[in-house]
Amino acid sequence: MSKNKFLKENFGLSEAVLNIVEEAETTAAKAFRHIEDMAEINEMKVMKAFADNRLSAEYFMASSGYGSDDIGRDMLDKIYAQVFESEDALVRYNFISGTHTLSTMLFGVLRPGDTVVAITGKPYDTLEEVIGIVGKPGNGSLKDFGINYKQIDLKSDSEPDYNAINKELTENKIKAVWIQRSKGYGERKTFSAKEIGKMIKFVKEISPDTLALVDNCYGEFTDDKEPTYYGADLCGGSLIKNAGGGIAPTGGYIAGKEKYINLCAYRLSTVGIGRENGATLGINKCLYQGLFFAPHVVSQALKSAVLCAAIYEKLGFEVEPRSDDVRHDIIQRIKLGSEKAMIAFCRGIQLGSPVDAYVKPEPSDMPGYQEKVIMAAGAFNQGSSIELSADGPIKPPYTIYMQGGLTYESAKLGIIMSVQSLKDEGVI
């Protein structure tokens, strides 16, 4: 039986939709080669770190109670530090999300009276309450602790406003700048690690003591270097995004300068103990194995995003990045133009998911977001962004953000189903 015949008979796909996908896959082939090169480089970095640090099965053993002398936990920190080319790293399953990880970075190094400046525009939605931009006074935000926040929006071409940054750093004492790598729910581009390095260099030349803190979520292993290579004092992300490879069931990492990593460890646990305690309860093997798989799994997610872009370009929708762009995160943005189209898209992605394929996504209120959000996510790990998912706030211009795909083949099915769903609803 041919592939297309199987898809028609088992998933109800039309010939027209399958033809569009085949054309798009041909268009995407060139971009795939660059993605495969990045995956190979990053996989070799991980393999070398494993070998250099003499990783063996003894590091997979469980600890309990205080977790004193947990060699697996400590070795994982060393390996992450080598892979990220940083002085140190803190990798823990205790980080419950990317937002928690980034919040720990901020609270770890900022003190009352300090000022942090976001130089890539407004941070991701779930950090708004952490900073104190929204939310009730007294909930424990940075603002409640007397930490000042300023924001410098990107220019219309999505580039940093270097004149405004220079003015702020020259005229005021700034403890830290905040750099968000990914577009989040924004309309701007994602920054490469090298572009982030340019921002850091600019900041340090004006104000050497100002810290560079990077939200690296969705960007790990898409380039051959990470922001820490280019001078980030700290960068962090979630293990149920890129760095966990779809294997890590939860957790986060922070990489960077040793003294700031220690402050983050104090914030995560308690002052005076920091990273010295913390039982791993047998989860170490998953975290090591997740890092091993991560470069390849990220490449699968990137290929899936390229295919999605190529398909929706052919259908006449505005997409970013375009199918032939070099990518620096796993997110694909598609401007669908209506709530109906967003719902149809998400229902198609859900139909092509390995878990909960029968569920019909609906817009709903979600913690940390100001508008209703629709989300398709049929994942083995709840909320895992490295697994195929799609989401977006229900507001004009009705843009959906797709990311992930543990395997290209499975993600391809979800993308095809999204096209069929739009066709069935009369959107296309």
N, C-alpha and C positions, 0 to 999 in steps of 0.2 A: 504494500500500500504506500502511495506517495505521501510525503509530509503534508501537502496541502489538502489532500483527500481526507487524511486523518483529522486535520483541524476543522474541516467543514463538517464532517460527520459527528465529531465529538464535542465541538465547541460552537457550532452554529455560525461559523464565520463565512462571509460572502466572498465570492471570487474577486470582486472589486477591491475589497479591503486587503486581501492577500496580495494582490498585484501591487498595491501601493507600498506594502511592507517590503516586498522583494526589490522594488526600485530603490527604496530608501536604504536597504542593506548594502546595495551596490555603491550608493553615494557615500556610505559611512566607512567603507573599507580602508581608505587612506588614513583617516583619523584613528582607526583601530591600531595601526602599526605603531604610532607614537605612544599610545596607551600601553601597549605590550612592552615597549622599550622601558618605560618608567617602572612598570611592574617588575621587570627583570632586575633593574638596578636596585630597587628597594628591597626585593627579596634577597639579593646578595648581601645587602647591608644587614638585614636581620640574621641571615645565616652566619655571617662573620662575627656578629656580636654574640651569638650563641656559642660559636666555637672558641672565640677569644676568652670568654668567661667560663669555659669548661662546663657548660650546662649538662647535667645528668639527672637521672630519675630521682635522686635524693632530694632535689629541689621541689618535687611535686608533693612531698609529704605534707599532711595536714598538721596544723597546730590548734590548740584550744586555750581557753582561759585568757591569760594575758598575752599569749603568743610571743613570749620572750625568746630571743634567739631563733626566730623563724628565718632560716637561711633562704628559703624559697622566696619569701617576700622581699628580703634585702637584695637578692640576686636579680629579681625582676626590675627593681629600681636601677641597678647598674646597667642592665641590658638596654632598658629604655634610654638611659642617658647616652649610651654609645650610639644607638640607632638615631637619636635626635641630635647627636653631636653637641651635647650640653654638659655642663659640669655635674648635674645631678638630676634626679627625677623622683617623683612620688607617684606610685601606681597602686591604687587601692579599690577593692570592690565596695568599700564603704561610701564612695562617692555615688549618690543615688541617680545622678543625671549630669549632663553637661552643664546645666545651669548651676547645680550645686558645686561642681568642680570650679567653675569660673567665679562663683561667689566666694569660695574659699580663697582663691587667688587675691581677690579684691580686699576682703576682710583681713587676709594674712599680712599684707604689706602696707595697708593704709591706716592712718591714725587720725584722731580728732584734729581738725584744723587743716588737714591735707586737702589738696585739690587734684582731682583726676579729670583729664580732658579726653573725651572721645573724639579722635581725629578722623574717623571714617564715618561720621554721622551717628544717628541714633543706634544704640546697640539692639540686639535681638529682643523681641517682645518680652520674654520671660525674665530679662534682667531689669526691666523697668521698675518693678517693685523692690528689687534688691538695691538699686541705686536710690530710689525714693522719688522717681519722676511721677509715678502714680502710686496709689495705695494710701491707706490711712496713716496719719502720724502715730508714732509709737509702736509700729510693728517690727522695729529692729532693723530698718534699712540703713544704708550708709549715711543718708541724710540725718537720721535720728542720732547717729553717733558724731555729728558735726563734721562729716566729710563732704566737701564741696564737689559738685559735678558741673562741668561745662561741656559744651558740644560744638564741634566745628563740622558743619555739613560738607559733604563732597560737592565739588563743582558740577555743573550740568553735564560734563563729559565723564563723570564718575571718578575723576582724579582728585587727590587730596588738595585742599586749599592751602598751599605752602605759605602764602603771604599771611594768611590768618593764623596759621600755626606759629610762624616766626614771631608775629606780634604778641601772641599769647605767652609764648615761652620767654620772650624778651622782657615783657612788662610785668610778669607775675611769677611767683614761685610755684612751679607745678611739680607735684610729687610723681605723677605717673601719667602716661598717655595710654589710652585704650584703643587697640586696633582690632577690628573685626575682619577676619579674612573672607568669610562667606557673605553672600548677599542677604541671607536670612529671608525675611518677607519683603525685602526692598526691591527697587527697580534697577539698582546699580549692578555693576559687574563684580565678580569675585576677584580678589587680589592673589597674585602668585606669591610664593615665599620670597622671591627675589624683589618684587615690588614692595613687599612689607619691609624688606631689608633696606630699601632706598628711604622709606619713611623713617625707619629707626636711625639710620645714619644722619639724616637731616636733623632729627630731634637731638641726638647726642652731640652734634657739632655746636648747637646753640646752648644746650643745657645738659652737660654730661651726667649730672646726678639724677636727671629725670628717668624714671623706670619706663621701660617699654613692655606692656602687658598685651598678649595676643590671644584672642579667642580663635583657636585653630580648628574649631568644629567643622566637620565635613571636608577638610582639606588635606588631612594626613595621607601621605603616599601618593598624592596626585602629581607632585613635583619630585625631583631627585634630591631636594634639600628641604628642611623644615625651617620655620622662622628662627629657631634657636641658633642655627648655623649663621644667620645674618645678624645676630646680636640681640635677639629678644631676651629680656631678663627673665621672663616667664611666658610659657604658652601652655594651654591646656585644652582638653577635650574629653569626650565621652568614649567609653569602651563599647557602647552599643551603637556607636557610629563606626567610622573607618578603622580605628586602631584595634578594635576587638575582633575584627575579621568574621563577625557573625557567630563566633564561638563563645566569647566572653558573655556571661549572662547578665552582667551589670558592671558598674564601675566607671572610673575615670582616671586620667593621668595629668600630671603637671610636670613639665620639664623646664630646666633653666639653671640659673645661678644657685649655687649650693646654699648661700645664706638666706635667700628668699624661699627656697624649697623648705628649709627648716622652719621658717615662719609659717608657711602653709601647713606643715605637719602639726605645728602647735595649734593652729586654728582647727584642723580636722579632728584632733584628739584633745589634748590639753597641754598647756604650757608646762615644760619640764619633762614631759614624756615624749611628745611628738611622735616620731616614727619608731621608737624603740619597742613599743608594744603594739598589739593588734593581731589577734588570731586570724588565720586565713581559712580555717574550717574546711580545707580540702579543695579550695577553688583555684589554687595556683596553677594547676595543670591547664585548666581552661584558659587562663590569662596568657600563659606562654603559648599555647596552641593557637589562640586567637591572634596573637602577634605574628606567629608563623604564617598563618593564612592571610593576614591583612593585605599585603601588597597585591596578591592575586585577586582577592575578593573585591578590593577597590577597583581593580581593572575591569572586573565584570560589571560593577555598578557604572563605571564611566562609559563602557561600551553600550550599556543599556540606555544611558542618557543621550549618547550620540544618536542611537537609532531613533529614540523618541523625537529628538530635534529634527532629524531628517524627514521623518514621517509627517510631523506637524508643519514643517516648512512647505512640504508638497501640498498640504491641505490648505495652505494660505494663512496660517496663524503666525503671529509674532512670537518668536522664541528667542531665549537668551540662556546660554550661549547658542550660537548657530552650530550646525553639524560639523563644520570645518574649522571651528575655533579650537585652540589649545585650551584645555580645561584645568582649573585649579581647585575645584571642589566637585562633589558628586551630584550637585543640585541642577535640575533642569527646570527652567521657568517657561511657562506657556501662558500667554495672555488669551484666555478663552472668551471673554467678552460678556458672559452672562452667568447668573447663578445656575440656571438650568444646565449649561454646558459643564460647569464645575462638578455638579452632582453626577452627571452622566459619566464624565471622565473617571471620577473616583469609584463609581460603581463598576466600571469596566476593570480598573486596576484590582479592585477587590475580588472580582470574579476570576482573575488570573493569579490569585495568591494561593500559597500552599495551605494556609490556615484560615479558617473562617471565610472561605470563599462564598458561602451562602448569605453572608451578611450584606445588607444594603446600607451604605453610609448615609448619614443625614447631618446637616449642619447643626451644631450644638455649642453651648457654652463650655469653655475649657479653662482650668486654672492657669493663670498667668497671661491670658489673652483678653483683649478689650472688646473684640468683635466675635461673633459666632465663627466657628472654624469647622470646615469639613475635612475629614481625614479617612483615607483608605489605608489600612495597615493589617495585612494578614500575616503576622510574623511569628516565628518560634519564640523570640524574646519580645515581650510586650514593649512597644514604643521604639523598637530597634530601627534606626534610620539607615543602617547599612543593608537591611532587608527592604525589599521593594515597598515603597509607600508613596503616597501623594497627599498633600494637604494644602490648605490656604485659607485665609480669612475671607468671609463672605462680604466683600465690599468692592466697589469699582477700583480698577478695571477688570475685576474678576479673574485674577491670575492664580494658576495652580502651580505648585512646586513639587516636582517628582524627584525622588532620589532612591538610591539603593538597587539591590538585586544581587543576591548571593551567587547566582549563576546567570549568565547571559541568556541561556535558553528559557529559564523560568520567567525572568523579567520580560523577555520578548513576548511571551504569551500575555502577560498583564497589559503590556502596551498595545498589542493587537486588540485585546478585548476592549480597551478604552476607545479605540477607533470605532469598533463595531457598536459600542454603546452609544456613541455620539451619532452614528448613522441611524441606529434604531430610534433615537429620540428626535430625529429630523434636524439636528444641529448642522450636519454636513450632508 
